């Protein structure tokens, strides 16, 4: 362990848990000291790969004085309970998106961590990607003019095969890919345009190899005025797109924020602008550690995570009822 580093326990040791563990290594100010999953084989394998001690229960991690905080990459419905338990134990919490599945549970998580005086950060890392950061700066500097539309799409082929366990459960993953993928794009557009007023959504099965909807699309109206569109599907080649369209210019972030395109109002084609891709996953873990050390608020705290959940709940409601849904219904 490095002196002065924040000491974290990882709970949920699947693919994404390993992604965040590797990001923690790159962050440079974190030591992974404990790990927990339900199966001993998984714990032992993770422990060997990342050099941390295993725990036989979540409680064991929470009762360990050498653990400053936890990284949670567990099923979505477990987040609220585990966040509240960690807060009660005085542990800081980094929880993978989505924060929860309902605004009610998001509020419980926020209240618990706030009352305990611990940090709550949500893993919406894609807003930190280089091209998304540049688009935000362009908007703030007026280079795009008045923003009228935004759109985003995060999709992949993960649903072309049968998905195992909770990731194939519509209760854990409502509105198809929205819960695992699309919530990142909700956060990106809120980052660029502010909070959402209302949505109108469609969600359905076409490919039909899993229990989840294959494709979900919805229109957003932002409180600041613009309209937006978000699409996600689990059965098409990888897409990661965030775009903003203004009266002076438009800008596109593509390929996980590694490429940025710009088109002025007097141009007929768009041009690529060089951009520093960055390491968004490592940056968010570094930020979590810095916030613990400095007792400061992370960029994506429980409040920002809750804004995303209000939209997610509204998408589910709209898709189920066929109605336009006001976000304030859930807030």
N, C-alpha and C positions, 0 to 999 in steps of 0.2 A: 504493500500500500504506500501511496505517496502522502507525505505530510501536508495537511491543509486541504486535501481532496474531500469532497462530500462522499459519504459511504452509503451505497444503495443496495437494496434487495430487489430482485426481479421475481415477479409472480406471474406465471403463465410463460412457459418455456418453449412454445412452438416456433414456427417460422418467423413471426413478427417479433416475438420476444428475443430471438437471436439477432434480428436486424437491429433492434434497439441496444442490445448488449454490444454489438460491434460498433454502433454509433457512440456508445458511452466510452469505448476505448479511444475513439478518435477525438472525443470532446476534450480530453486532456486534463479535466479537473474532477473526475469521478473515479471512484473505485467500486467495483461490484464485489460485495462481501458475502451475500447470501442469495440463495435461489430456492424456489419452491414450485413444484408441479405435483399433480396427484399421483403420478407413477414414479417409483424409485428409479427405474431405468432412465427415464427422462431427466430426473434430477441429477443422477450420477453423470450422464453424458454432458449435460450443460456445465456442471461443476468442473469436469475435466477440461472442457473446451475453454472456459473463461476464468478458471482459477479461483472460484469462490466456493464457500462452504454450502452444503445443502441444509435444508430445513425440512422437517417432516410434517409441518403444518404452517399455515399462514400466521397463526398465533405465535409460533416460535420466532418468526421474523419480527413481528410487532413487539415482542418482549425482549428483543436483543438490543442492548444499550449501544452496541457498535453500529447499528443501522440508523442512519439519519432520515432516510426516506425510502419510498418504494416506487417501482415502476410496475404498473398493472397492465397486462395484455391478456385479459381474461374475457370470457363471454360477456356481451354487452349488458345483460340483465343483472350480472353480479356486481357491476361497478359501484352502484350506490351503497350497497352494504359494505363492500370492502373499503371504500373511501371513508365511510363513517367509522369503521373499526380502526382504520389507520389514524384518523384524526383523534379518536379517543386515546390512542396510544402515543400521541404527540409526534407522529411520523408525517413528513411531507409526502405529497402524492403527485406523481406523474401518471396520468391515466391515458391510455390510447383512445383515440376517437372511436365512436362517439362517446361523449361524456356519460350519457345515460340514454334511455329510450323515451323518457318523458320529461317534460319541464318540471313536473312535481318532484321527480327524483333528482333532477339537476339542482333544484332549490335545496333539497335536503343535503346534497353533497356540498353545496356552497355554504350553507349555514353551519354544517358540522366543521368544516375546515376553518371557516372564519372564526367561529367560537373558540376553536382550539389554538388559533394563531399559527396555523401551518399553511404552507404553500399548496395550492391546487393548480396544476397546469395540465392542459389537454393537448394531445398530440396531433394538432392540425399543422403539420410541418410544411405543407406545400405553399402556403403563403410566403414562406421564407426563401423559396427558390428564386434564383437570380432574375429571371425574366419577369416574374410576378412583382418582385421588388421594384424593378425599373418601370413597369407600367403604373404602379402606385405613385412613383415619383413624377412620372409624366402627367398624371391626372392632377396631382397637387400643384404642379408648376403651370398648369393650363395648356400644356402642349397638345392635348387631344381636344381642347375646346370644351363645349358642354356635352357631357356624356348622355347619350340617348339609349344605347343598348349595351348589354353585356351577354356573353354566353360562355359556357363551360361544358366540358365532357371528359369524364374519366371512365374508361371502359377497358375490359380485357376479355380473354376467352375462358376464364375460370369456370364458367357454367356450362361449357360444352361437355364436361364429364360430371358424373355424380359427385356431389360434394358431401363430405363426411361430417357427422356430428352436428354441433350447434350452428355451424355455418350453412347448413342446409335446412334450418328451421325458420319458417316465416315469422314466428314469434320473436326470435332473436334478430332476424334480418328482414324487417318489414320493407315493403316497396323494393324488393329485389336488390339490385346493386347499390341502392341509395345508402344503405347503412354501412356497408363495407367500403364503398368507393365514393359515391356521390356526395356524402357529407363534406368531403374535402373541398368539393367545388362550391358547395354552399358557403363554406368559410371563405374561400377565395373571393367570391363575389361580394360578400359582406365586407371583407377587407377593402375591396376597391370602391364599393358604392354605398356602404352603410346598411342599416337594418332593413328588413323586409316588411312590407305592409300586408301583402296577400299573395296567394298562389292558386294556380289551377293545374291539376296533375292528371296524367294517365299512367297506368302501370299494368302490364299484362305478360302472359306467357306466350311465346311463339315457338321457341326451340324445344322447350319442355323436358330437358334432361334432369332437372333438379326440382325441388319443391318451391323454389323461389321464382318470382317474376323474372323474365329474361330482359325486359326493357322497360325503363321508366323515364318519362319526360315531363317537364313542367315549366310553366311560365311564372315569373316572379314580377311583382311591382315593388320597387324600393320606396321607402319613405322619402328619399331625396328626389324622386321623380322618374328615373329611368326604368325601363323594362329589361328583363333578363330571361335567359333560357338555359336550363340545365338538362343534360341527357346522360344516362348511364345504362350500360348493358354488360352482361357477363358472357356474351357469345360472339363478340367481334374482335378483330385484332386491336392491340393496345392503342389507346388514344389518351393523351393527357393534354388538354387544351383549355386555356383561359384567355378570353379576349374582351377588349373594351372598344366601343365604337363611338367617336365623338364628332362634333361639327368641324373640327380642324384636322383631325387625323384619327386613325385606328391603329391598334396595337394588338399583337397576338403572342402569347407565351405558349410554346409547344415543347414536346419531348421532355417532360418533367422539368420545365423551366430552364432548359439548357439552350434554347433557341428563342430569339426575339425578332419579330417582324414588325415593320412600321410602314404605314401608307398615308401620306398627306392628302388633303382634299383635292389637290391639283394633280395627283399622280394616279395613273391607271393600273399600276401594279404595286405590289408591296415589296419592300427591300429588307434584307436581313441586317440586323445590327448586332455586332459582337457583344456578348454579355458574359459575365462571370457566373458560372453555374452555381458555385457554392456547394456546401454540404449541409443541406437543410436538416437532416436527421441528427447529425452531430451538433449543429448549432442549437437545436431546441433542447438537447440534453445539457449542453454547456449553460444555456440560459437557466434551466431548472436549477443547476448547481449554484450559479451566481445569485439567483433569487433567494435560495436558502441561506447563503452566506450573508447577503445584504438585506435580508428581510424585505425584498421588493416584489412588486407585482409582475408576473409574467405577461407577455404580450397576449397569449391565449390563456386566460384564466378561466375559472368556472363561469364567469359572466359571459364571456365570448362563446364558450362551449354551449351554454344554455341558449344563446341566440340561434345557434345552429339547430339545436334540438327542437325549438319552437317551429322552425321551418320544416324539419323532418316530420314532426307530428302533423303539421298542416298538409304536407304532401300525402301522407297516408290517409288522412281524413278526406281530402279532395279526391284521391284516386278511388276510394271506397264509395263515395257519395255522388261523384260527378259534379260537385259544386265548387265554386270559388270559395276559398277559406281565408278568413281574416286571421292574421297571426295573433292578434290580441285575444282571440278565443282561447289560446293556450297560455298566454302570458298573464 
